[in-house]
Amino acid sequence: MLVNASKFMEIKKEFGSFDNSIGRFVDHTPVVNRWRDVKAIPSKTALSDQIREDLMKRGFRFIGSTIVYAYLQVVGIVNDHIVSRFRYPQIISLPTRSSR
């Protein structure tokens, strides 16, 4: 979508990067959840609703809260790894942007 690409570039110009724009919603600190079962992981949250609303106000089209939440997971803003996974302790001890 050319509209979304254009709006993305506007956000990048305003905040210096898209990361800075999204990071401001969580004070640039990842959200670390402690889910015990994969079924407990939501498909969207109040955070993804808030970001979606902001993007819509900025002119984005065809963007939903579920897509925003998936993006937050993929880029590491939201950590939804299951606590029983053998690598969970290592994952939560990785440096975050705020601790670098």
One Martini backbone bead per residue (centre of mass of N, CA, C, O) as a GRO file, in nm:
protein
  100
    1MET     BB    1   0.091   0.040   0.027
    2LEU     BB    2   0.138   0.369  -0.033
    3VAL     BB    3   0.019   0.502   0.212
    4ASN     BB    4   0.180   0.353   0.434
    5ALA     BB    5   0.460   0.428   0.328
    6SER     BB    6   0.424   0.730   0.360
    7LYS     BB    7   0.360   0.727   0.667
    8PHE     BB    8   0.620   0.592   0.754
    9MET     BB    9   0.807   0.826   0.657
   10GLU     BB   10   0.684   1.040   0.842
   11ILE     BB   11   0.759   0.902   1.107
   12LYS     BB   12   1.061   0.887   1.060
   13LYS     BB   13   1.099   1.196   1.044
   14GLU     BB   14   0.977   1.273   1.325
   15PHE     BB   15   1.152   1.032   1.509
   16GLY     BB   16   1.401   0.896   1.317
   17SER     BB   17   1.215   0.632   1.367
   18PHE     BB   18   1.006   0.372   1.406
   19ASP     BB   19   1.115   0.273   1.674
   20ASN     BB   20   1.070   0.538   1.830
   21SER     BB   21   0.766   0.544   1.796
   22ILE     BB   22   0.701   0.267   1.933
   23GLY     BB   23   0.880   0.286   2.197
   24ARG     BB   24   0.713   0.512   2.347
   25PHE     BB   25   0.486   0.308   2.457
   26VAL     BB   26   0.744   0.153   2.642
   27ASP     BB   27   0.999   0.320   2.708
   28HIS     BB   28   1.207   0.136   2.550
   29THR     BB   29   1.078  -0.134   2.687
   30PRO     BB   30   1.030  -0.443   2.709
   31VAL     BB   31   0.779  -0.681   2.713
   32VAL     BB   32   0.759  -0.929   2.974
   33ASN     BB   33   0.621  -1.225   2.960
   34ARG     BB   34   0.458  -1.513   3.163
   35TRP     BB   35   0.381  -1.769   3.003
   36ARG     BB   36   0.251  -2.113   3.041
   37ASP     BB   37   0.065  -2.095   2.778
   38VAL     BB   38  -0.008  -2.058   2.449
   39LYS     BB   39  -0.322  -2.003   2.497
   40ALA     BB   40  -0.266  -1.724   2.662
   41ILE     BB   41  -0.192  -1.581   2.416
   42PRO     BB   42  -0.262  -1.306   2.266
   43SER     BB   43  -0.366  -1.126   1.969
   44LYS     BB   44  -0.423  -0.879   2.163
   45THR     BB   45  -0.391  -0.545   2.306
   46ALA     BB   46  -0.385  -0.244   2.444
   47LEU     BB   47  -0.124  -0.168   2.301
   48SER     BB   48  -0.211  -0.241   2.009
   49ASP     BB   49  -0.454  -0.054   2.010
   50GLN     BB   50  -0.297   0.211   2.054
   51ILE     BB   51  -0.115   0.195   1.805
   52ARG     BB   52  -0.333   0.167   1.594
   53GLU     BB   53  -0.469   0.435   1.653
   54ASP     BB   54  -0.226   0.610   1.584
   55LEU     BB   55  -0.193   0.514   1.290
   56MET     BB   56  -0.474   0.599   1.196
   57LYS     BB   57  -0.440   0.904   1.262
   58ARG     BB   58  -0.186   0.908   1.048
   59GLY     BB   59  -0.327   0.727   0.786
   60PHE     BB   60  -0.355   0.445   0.808
   61ARG     BB   61  -0.432   0.134   0.642
   62PHE     BB   62  -0.520  -0.174   0.709
   63ILE     BB   63  -0.493  -0.186   1.043
   64GLY     BB   64  -0.447  -0.409   1.307
   65SER     BB   65  -0.403  -0.526   1.624
   66THR     BB   66  -0.288  -0.805   1.546
   67ILE     BB   67  -0.062  -0.703   1.363
   68VAL     BB   68   0.075  -0.530   1.573
   69TYR     BB   69   0.136  -0.758   1.775
   70ALA     BB   70   0.311  -0.925   1.587
   71TYR     BB   71   0.523  -0.708   1.549
   72LEU     BB   72   0.608  -0.682   1.848
   73GLN     BB   73   0.715  -0.971   1.859
   74VAL     BB   74   0.922  -0.975   1.624
   75VAL     BB   75   1.093  -0.710   1.738
   76GLY     BB   76   1.087  -0.736   2.077
   77ILE     BB   77   0.875  -0.568   2.246
   78VAL     BB   78   0.742  -0.853   2.277
   79ASN     BB   79   0.762  -1.120   2.517
   80ASP     BB   80   0.611  -1.460   2.449
   81HIS     BB   81   0.759  -1.664   2.596
   82ILE     BB   82   0.765  -1.959   2.742
   83VAL     BB   83   0.869  -2.050   3.062
   84SER     BB   84   0.926  -2.370   2.993
   85ARG     BB   85   1.147  -2.303   2.821
   86PHE     BB   86   1.487  -2.367   2.815
   87ARG     BB   87   1.556  -2.049   2.709
   88TYR     BB   88   1.421  -1.833   2.884
   89PRO     BB   89   1.650  -1.725   3.071
   90GLN     BB   90   1.819  -1.619   2.829
   91ILE     BB   91   1.612  -1.429   2.699
   92ILE     BB   92   1.563  -1.237   2.955
   93SER     BB   93   1.891  -1.165   2.965
   94LEU     BB   94   1.891  -0.994   2.740
   95PRO     BB   95   1.964  -0.718   2.602
   96THR     BB   96   1.838  -0.405   2.600
   97ARG     BB   97   1.805  -0.096   2.497
   98SER     BB   98   1.802   0.017   2.803
   99SER     BB   99   2.083  -0.172   2.882
  100ARG     BB  100   2.318  -0.072   2.670
   0.00000   0.00000   0.00000
